[in-house]
């Protein structure tokens, strides 16, 4: 996945002003604010689009990424707030790599980890809470508060660690599901409706699994609990979502041992463990199915389409991981520097402006949480631009009311093929979300237990040599 940072406080009155996000925010100092930002590799619009890539929406709005969004932010910030800012932008490969970098002394002001890593950082009291004005929808530049999907905002409110809501510390950047990209010419849809296709000897060395402890463990848990999850009794439970989450975040010793056996068998069956090469392997036909994050799945389908190959995306019926990547501020780095905090929150907001959210989605293939409102439906227009059916007689209604809300157009008249392709991948249906689970951070002894299990899977199990 794919898929992830100087000013001095002059007086109490200036501190209060800097915490706001209005255009009248005074300069923090004469010096340029240096904002150290760390994000996943290839996870932001880097600009340099060709002119023919210009996106022209139904209302005439034209969107073109000439410069990188980082450069555009620096210009926008000075024009908006009258203060120069320089972003020192760096990248990392995985959440664990980011965590290790920070543990070894690398300092960032603003980082973009996944939900379970955000929870871990919250648990360790390493994050700076968002300012009291960040969610003030009356401030014009608070694009996240004004335009983020109420559904996404609600999920962030529900996720808690140490009795604090994730939304107190993080703004969502991208979101999606975990599923399986597959070649429908070689594999039936029914076969990829379950995670155990990754263990199916029929496709030995023709499928891949994630070189990610979190995602592969998730798939292993789903296989372990498949019969239970699909039973009428379990599906009819009043506390279905609660129990599903509990089972899919189980790290007890007995469960880890059972999942290790499942993943060991899976490891023998798959072509490779991968985090990025699976996209190319699907496009070239080297493999037929790939456990994949939804954003990378969109990229894979787009690339294959250019080569005349049609690929599809399936979300297994057992459950899926509802994942989020979000921006958080590091307490030790920003401290009480309110000017830097203001710049960090402004960076989050700038990326949440609908036109910039569209630029990111076009460039990286992932799904922004930005939905817009009654006065700004650019994101809906972008979906219609991408997926609207050319033939109205064969079009299928695709309702995304859960994401856009009732004040924004939310039904796409789409081509029928989009029911298991890019539209479905970027914006899952409500029934998929009903069986989704957010992965939580491992706690206590579970970290060591699962780390040892994953070492056994990736390398070999020393305990079985004697």
HUPE-V817109 format. One record per residue. N is the residue number from 1. RES is the residue in one small letter. SS is DSSP state (A for helix, B for strand, O for the rest). OMEGA is omega in degrees with one decimal (none if undefined). D_FIRST is the distance of its C-alpha to the first C-alpha in whole Angstrom. Layout:
((N;RES;SS;OMEGA;D_FIRST) (N;RES;SS;OMEGA;D_FIRST))
This chain:
((1;x;O;157.9;0) (2;x;O;132.2;2) (3;x;O;none;3) (4;x;O;none;8) (5;x;O;none;21) (6;x;O;-165.8;33) (7;x;O;-178.5;35) (8;x;O;177.5;38) (9;x;O;-175.2;39) (10;x;O;179.9;42) (11;x;O;-175.3;44) (12;x;A;-179.5;43) (13;x;A;178.2;43) (14;x;A;179.1;41) (15;x;A;-179.3;38) (16;x;A;-180.0;39) (17;x;A;-177.1;38) (18;x;A;-179.9;35) (19;x;O;178.1;34) (20;x;O;-178.1;34) (21;x;O;-178.9;32) (22;x;O;-177.7;35) (23;x;O;-176.9;36) (24;x;O;178.4;39) (25;x;O;-177.9;37) (26;x;O;177.2;39) (27;x;O;178.0;38) (28;x;O;179.8;37) (29;x;O;178.4;39) (30;x;O;-177.2;40) (31;x;O;176.3;37) (32;x;O;174.4;34) (33;x;B;176.2;31) (34;x;B;-177.5;28) (35;x;B;-178.7;25) (36;x;B;-174.3;22) (37;x;B;175.2;19) (38;x;B;-176.7;15) (39;x;B;176.0;12) (40;x;B;179.1;9) (41;x;O;176.0;9) (42;x;O;-172.4;10) (43;x;O;176.1;9) (44;x;O;179.4;13) (45;x;O;-179.7;16) (46;x;O;174.7;18) (47;x;O;178.6;21) (48;x;O;176.6;23) (49;x;O;170.1;23) (50;x;O;-177.4;26) (51;x;A;-178.9;28) (52;x;A;176.8;28) (53;x;A;-179.3;25) (54;x;O;178.4;26) (55;x;B;179.2;26) (56;x;B;-175.9;29) (57;x;O;-173.2;29) (58;x;O;-179.0;32) (59;x;O;178.6;34) (60;x;O;178.4;33) (61;x;O;177.6;31) (62;x;B;-179.0;29) (63;x;B;-177.9;26) (64;x;O;178.5;25) (65;x;O;179.4;23) (66;x;O;176.7;25) (67;x;O;174.1;24) (68;x;O;177.3;21) (69;x;A;176.9;20) (70;x;A;178.6;21) (71;x;A;180.0;24) (72;x;A;177.1;25) (73;x;A;-179.2;25) (74;x;A;178.4;27) (75;x;A;-179.0;30) (76;x;A;-176.1;29) (77;x;A;-180.0;30) (78;x;A;179.4;33) (79;x;A;-175.5;34) (80;x;A;-172.8;34) (81;x;A;178.2;35) (82;x;O;-177.9;37) (83;x;O;177.3;35) (84;x;O;175.2;33) (85;x;B;175.3;29) (86;x;B;-179.3;27) (87;x;B;171.7;24) (88;x;B;-169.9;23) (89;x;B;177.4;19) (90;x;B;-175.6;17) (91;x;B;176.2;13) (92;x;B;-176.2;11) (93;x;O;-176.0;9) (94;x;O;175.8;8) (95;x;A;-178.4;10) (96;x;A;177.2;13) (97;x;A;176.8;13) (98;x;A;-178.1;14) (99;x;A;179.5;16) (100;x;A;178.5;18) (101;x;A;-179.1;18) (102;x;A;178.3;20) (103;x;A;-179.3;22) (104;x;O;172.9;23) (105;x;O;176.9;25) (106;x;O;-177.5;22) (107;x;O;175.8;23) (108;x;O;176.6;21) (109;x;O;-174.0;23) (110;x;B;-178.8;19) (111;x;B;-173.9;16) (112;x;O;178.8;13) (113;x;O;176.8;11) (114;x;B;-171.4;10) (115;x;A;-176.8;14) (116;x;A;177.6;15) (117;x;A;173.6;14) (118;x;A;178.5;16) (119;x;A;179.4;19) (120;x;A;179.5;19) (121;x;A;174.2;20) (122;x;A;179.9;22) (123;x;A;-178.8;24) (124;x;O;177.8;25) (125;x;O;-177.1;26) (126;x;O;-175.8;24) (127;x;B;175.8;23) (128;x;B;179.8;26) (129;x;O;175.7;27) (130;x;O;-177.7;26) (131;x;O;-177.6;30) (132;x;O;-178.5;32) (133;x;O;-172.4;32) (134;x;O;-177.8;28) (135;x;O;178.1;29) (136;x;O;-176.9;32) (137;x;O;177.3;32) (138;x;O;178.6;35) (139;x;O;-171.6;34) (140;x;O;-175.0;33) (141;x;O;177.0;30) (142;x;O;-174.1;28) (143;x;A;179.9;26) (144;x;A;-179.3;23) (145;x;A;-175.5;26) (146;x;A;-167.4;28) (147;x;A;-179.8;25) (148;x;B;178.5;22) (149;x;O;178.0;23) (150;x;A;177.5;25) (151;x;A;179.6;23) (152;x;A;178.7;20) (153;x;A;-179.2;23) (154;x;A;177.6;24) (155;x;A;179.5;21) (156;x;A;176.5;21) (157;x;A;-177.0;25) (158;x;A;-179.5;24) (159;x;O;-175.8;22) (160;x;B;173.6;24) (161;x;B;-177.4;24) (162;x;O;177.9;28) (163;x;O;175.5;29) (164;x;B;177.0;27) (165;x;B;176.5;25) (166;x;A;-179.1;22) (167;x;A;175.2;23) (168;x;A;-173.4;25) (169;x;O;-170.1;23) (170;x;B;170.0;20) (171;x;B;-177.2;19) (172;x;B;178.8;16) (173;x;B;177.1;14) (174;x;B;-179.9;12) (175;x;B;179.1;12) (176;x;B;-177.2;11) (177;x;O;172.8;11) (178;x;B;-178.8;10) (179;x;B;-175.4;12) (180;x;B;170.8;13) (181;x;B;-176.9;14) (182;x;B;176.7;17) (183;x;O;-175.3;20) (184;x;O;176.3;23) (185;x;O;-175.4;25) (186;x;O;-175.6;25) (187;x;O;178.1;24) (188;x;O;-178.8;25) (189;x;O;-179.9;23) (190;x;O;-177.4;25) (191;x;A;-180.0;24) (192;x;A;175.7;20) (193;x;A;176.6;21) (194;x;O;-178.2;21) (195;x;A;-174.6;18) (196;x;A;172.2;21) (197;x;A;179.5;21) (198;x;A;177.9;18) (199;x;A;-174.6;22) (200;x;O;-178.5;24) (201;x;A;176.2;26) (202;x;A;-178.2;27) (203;x;A;179.8;23) (204;x;O;-180.0;24) (205;x;O;176.5;21) (206;x;O;176.9;20) (207;x;B;178.6;17) (208;x;B;175.3;14) (209;x;B;-175.5;12) (210;x;B;170.5;9) (211;x;O;-176.2;10) (212;x;O;-176.8;9) (213;x;A;-176.8;13) (214;x;A;-172.8;12) (215;x;A;178.8;10) (216;x;A;175.9;13) (217;x;A;178.1;15) (218;x;A;179.3;15) (219;x;A;178.0;15) (220;x;A;177.3;18) (221;x;A;-179.9;20) (222;x;A;177.4;20) (223;x;A;-179.8;22) (224;x;A;-173.0;24) (225;x;O;-172.1;25) (226;x;A;-177.3;25) (227;x;A;179.6;29) (228;x;A;-175.2;29) (229;x;A;-176.5;26) (230;x;O;-179.8;28) (231;x;O;179.3;32) (232;x;A;-178.3;34) (233;x;A;-178.8;35) (234;x;A;-178.5;31) (235;x;A;-177.1;30) (236;x;O;-177.6;34) (237;x;O;176.5;33) (238;x;O;-179.5;34) (239;x;O;-176.0;31) (240;x;A;-176.2;29) (241;x;A;179.6;26) (242;x;A;-179.2;27) (243;x;A;177.4;27) (244;x;A;179.1;24) (245;x;A;-179.8;22) (246;x;A;-178.7;25) (247;x;A;-176.2;24) (248;x;A;171.9;20) (249;x;O;-179.2;20) (250;x;O;178.8;23) (251;x;O;179.2;23) (252;x;O;-175.6;27) (253;x;A;-178.6;28) (254;x;A;-179.9;29) (255;x;A;-180.0;26) (256;x;A;178.9;24) (257;x;A;179.6;26) (258;x;A;179.4;26) (259;x;A;178.0;22) (260;x;A;178.8;22) (261;x;A;177.9;25) (262;x;A;-178.0;23) (263;x;A;175.7;20) (264;x;A;177.3;22) (265;x;A;178.0;23) (266;x;A;-180.0;20) (267;x;A;178.3;19) (268;x;A;-174.0;23) (269;x;A;-171.7;22) (270;x;O;176.4;18) (271;x;O;-178.1;18) (272;x;B;162.8;15) (273;x;B;-175.5;13) (274;x;B;170.9;10) (275;x;O;-177.5;6) (276;x;O;-174.1;7) (277;x;A;-179.6;11) (278;x;A;179.1;10) (279;x;A;-180.0;10) (280;x;A;-179.6;13) (281;x;A;176.4;15) (282;x;A;-177.8;15) (283;x;A;-178.4;17) (284;x;A;179.6;19) (285;x;O;179.7;20) (286;x;O;175.3;19) (287;x;O;-175.0;18) (288;x;O;179.3;19) (289;x;B;-172.7;16) (290;x;B;171.7;12) (291;x;B;-167.7;11) (292;x;B;169.3;8) (293;x;B;-172.3;6) (294;x;A;-179.7;9) (295;x;A;176.4;8) (296;x;A;177.7;6) (297;x;A;177.8;10) (298;x;A;178.7;12) (299;x;A;-178.8;11) (300;x;A;179.9;12) (301;x;A;178.6;15) (302;x;A;-178.7;16) (303;x;A;179.7;16) (304;x;A;-179.6;18) (305;x;A;177.9;20) (306;x;A;178.6;21) (307;x;O;178.1;22) (308;x;O;-179.0;24) (309;x;O;178.6;22) (310;x;O;175.2;21) (311;x;O;-178.9;18) (312;x;B;-177.4;18) (313;x;B;179.1;16) (314;x;B;171.6;17) (315;x;O;-176.0;17) (316;x;O;-174.0;19) (317;x;O;-179.0;22) (318;x;O;-178.1;22) (319;x;O;173.5;19) (320;x;B;173.6;16) (321;x;B;170.5;13) (322;x;O;-173.2;14) (323;x;B;177.9;11) (324;x;B;165.8;12) (325;x;B;-175.3;11) (326;x;B;178.7;14) (327;x;B;177.1;16) (328;x;B;-179.6;19) (329;x;B;-178.6;22) (330;x;B;-175.1;23) (331;x;A;-175.5;26) (332;x;A;-177.1;28) (333;x;A;-177.5;27) (334;x;A;179.4;28) (335;x;O;-179.6;31) (336;x;O;179.6;33) (337;x;O;-174.3;33) (338;x;A;176.7;33) (339;x;A;179.8;32) (340;x;A;177.2;29) (341;x;A;178.5;28) (342;x;A;179.3;29) (343;x;A;179.8;27) (344;x;A;179.4;24) (345;x;A;177.1;25) (346;x;A;176.6;26) (347;x;A;177.6;22) (348;x;A;-178.6;21) (349;x;A;-180.0;23) (350;x;A;178.6;23) (351;x;A;-179.0;20) (352;x;A;174.9;21) (353;x;O;-171.3;24) (354;x;A;-179.8;23) (355;x;A;178.1;24) (356;x;A;175.1;21) (357;x;A;177.9;19) (358;x;A;177.8;19) (359;x;A;179.3;19) (360;x;A;-178.5;15) (361;x;A;178.9;15) (362;x;A;-172.3;16) (363;x;A;-172.7;15) (364;x;A;175.7;11) (365;x;O;-179.3;11) (366;x;O;-172.7;10) (367;x;B;177.8;13) (368;x;O;175.6;15) (369;x;O;-174.6;17) (370;x;B;-178.7;20) (371;x;O;-175.8;23) (372;x;O;177.2;26) (373;x;B;-175.1;29) (374;x;O;-178.6;33) (375;x;O;-178.9;33) (376;x;B;-178.7;30) (377;x;O;-176.9;28) (378;x;A;-177.8;26) (379;x;A;175.9;23) (380;x;A;178.3;25) (381;x;A;179.6;27) (382;x;A;176.9;23) (383;x;A;179.4;22) (384;x;A;176.7;26) (385;x;A;-178.1;26) (386;x;A;-165.1;23) (387;x;A;179.1;24) (388;x;B;-176.7;27) (389;x;O;175.7;29) (390;x;O;-179.6;32) (391;x;O;-177.2;34) (392;x;O;-177.7;35) (393;x;O;-179.2;37) (394;x;O;-175.6;34) (395;x;O;177.9;32) (396;x;B;177.8;30) (397;x;B;179.4;30) (398;x;B;-171.7;27) (399;x;B;178.4;27) (400;x;O;179.8;25) (401;x;A;-180.0;27) (402;x;A;-176.8;25) (403;x;A;-174.7;23) (404;x;A;-174.7;25) (405;x;O;-174.2;28) (406;x;O;-175.7;32) (407;x;O;-178.6;33) (408;x;O;173.1;30) (409;x;O;-172.9;30) (410;x;O;177.3;28) (411;x;B;178.3;29) (412;x;B;170.9;27) (413;x;B;-168.7;30) (414;x;B;171.8;27) (415;x;O;-179.4;27) (416;x;A;-178.3;28) (417;x;A;-179.3;25) (418;x;A;179.4;22) (419;x;A;174.2;23) (420;x;A;178.3;20) (421;x;O;-167.1;18) (422;x;A;-179.3;17) (423;x;A;178.3;19) (424;x;A;-178.2;18) (425;x;A;-179.2;14) (426;x;A;-177.3;14) (427;x;O;-177.6;17) (428;x;O;178.1;18) (429;x;O;-176.4;22) (430;x;A;-179.1;23) (431;x;A;175.2;24) (432;x;A;179.9;20) (433;x;A;179.6;20) (434;x;A;178.0;23) (435;x;O;-179.4;21) (436;x;B;-178.2;18) (437;x;B;173.0;18) (438;x;O;177.9;16) (439;x;O;178.7;15) (440;x;O;-179.8;18) (441;x;O;175.3;18) (442;x;O;-177.6;20) (443;x;O;173.7;23) (444;x;O;-176.8;26) (445;x;A;-178.0;27) (446;x;A;-180.0;24) (447;x;A;-178.6;21) (448;x;A;-177.2;24) (449;x;A;-177.6;24) (450;x;A;176.6;20) (451;x;A;178.2;20) (452;x;A;177.1;23) (453;x;A;-176.7;22) (454;x;A;174.2;18) (455;x;A;178.3;20) (456;x;A;-178.6;22) (457;x;A;-174.4;20) (458;x;A;-177.4;18) (459;x;O;175.6;22) (460;x;O;-176.6;25) (461;x;O;-178.3;27) (462;x;A;-176.1;30) (463;x;A;-177.9;31) (464;x;A;-178.7;32) (465;x;O;-174.5;34) (466;x;O;none;37))
